[in-house]
Amino acid sequence: MKRMSIQDLKAGLSGAVAEAESGLTILITRHNEPVAQLSPARAPFVHRGVRVGTARLMPATTRGTNGRYLAILLEDRGTR
């Protein structure tokens, strides 16, 4: 169980909600005293992964395309 102060919760609410959604229970404290608990609303058998909301976004392409993104997208799209 993770402990988080109200001040930290305010600063990182979306991350805390994502962690709770992934199955982690967060104990919310005020002056180091527990006041509330944030836990997942779904059934515990739904697995979302422990790193949900904590990982950085990675680019779709690993090498540079020298500005040819539009050409690559149009090529992929075809005649649709």
C-alpha positions as CSV (number, residue, x, y, z in Angstrom):
1,M,0.0,0.0,0.0
2,K,1.4,3.4,-1.0
3,R,1.1,6.4,1.3
4,M,0.6,9.9,-0.2
5,S,0.0,13.2,1.5
6,I,-2.9,15.4,0.4
7,Q,-0.4,18.0,-1.0
8,D,1.3,15.3,-3.2
9,L,-2.1,14.0,-4.3
10,K,-3.1,17.5,-5.4
11,A,0.1,17.8,-7.4
12,G,-0.2,14.4,-9.1
13,L,-3.8,13.5,-9.1
14,S,-4.0,12.0,-12.6
15,G,-0.9,9.8,-11.9
16,A,-2.4,8.7,-8.6
17,V,-5.7,7.8,-10.3
18,A,-3.9,5.8,-12.9
19,E,-2.0,3.9,-10.2
20,A,-5.2,3.1,-8.4
21,E,-6.8,2.0,-11.7
22,S,-3.9,-0.4,-12.2
23,G,-4.7,-2.1,-8.9
24,L,-2.6,-0.2,-6.3
25,T,-4.3,1.1,-3.2
26,I,-3.1,4.5,-2.0
27,L,-3.5,5.7,1.6
28,I,-4.0,9.4,1.7
29,T,-2.5,11.2,4.8
30,R,-2.8,14.6,6.4
31,H,0.1,15.3,8.8
32,N,1.2,11.7,8.6
33,E,-2.3,10.5,9.8
34,P,-4.4,8.4,7.4
35,V,-7.6,10.2,6.3
36,A,-8.8,8.4,3.2
37,Q,-8.0,5.6,0.8
38,L,-7.9,5.6,-3.0
39,S,-8.4,2.1,-4.5
40,P,-9.5,0.6,-7.8
41,A,-13.3,0.7,-8.6
42,R,-13.1,-2.4,-10.8
43,A,-13.0,-6.0,-9.7
44,P,-9.5,-7.1,-8.7
45,F,-9.2,-9.7,-11.5
46,V,-8.9,-7.0,-14.1
47,H,-5.2,-6.6,-14.8
48,R,-4.1,-3.2,-16.1
49,G,-0.4,-3.5,-15.3
50,V,1.6,-1.9,-12.5
51,R,3.3,0.7,-14.7
52,V,0.1,2.3,-16.0
53,G,0.4,6.0,-16.0
54,T,4.0,6.0,-14.9
55,A,5.9,5.3,-18.2
56,R,7.1,7.9,-20.6
57,L,5.6,8.2,-24.1
58,M,7.9,6.8,-26.8
59,P,7.9,7.9,-30.4
60,A,6.3,5.7,-33.0
61,T,9.3,5.7,-35.2
62,T,12.8,5.1,-33.8
63,R,14.7,6.6,-36.7
64,G,14.3,10.0,-38.2
65,T,12.3,10.2,-41.5
66,N,13.7,13.6,-42.5
67,G,10.2,15.2,-42.6
68,R,8.6,12.4,-44.6
69,Y,6.0,11.7,-42.0
70,L,3.1,12.8,-44.2
71,A,4.4,10.7,-47.1
72,I,4.7,7.6,-44.8
73,L,1.1,8.2,-43.5
74,L,-0.3,8.6,-47.0
75,E,1.6,5.5,-48.2
76,D,0.2,3.5,-45.2
77,R,-3.3,4.8,-45.9
78,G,-3.4,3.8,-49.5
79,T,-6.7,4.5,-51.3
80,R,-8.8,4.6,-48.2
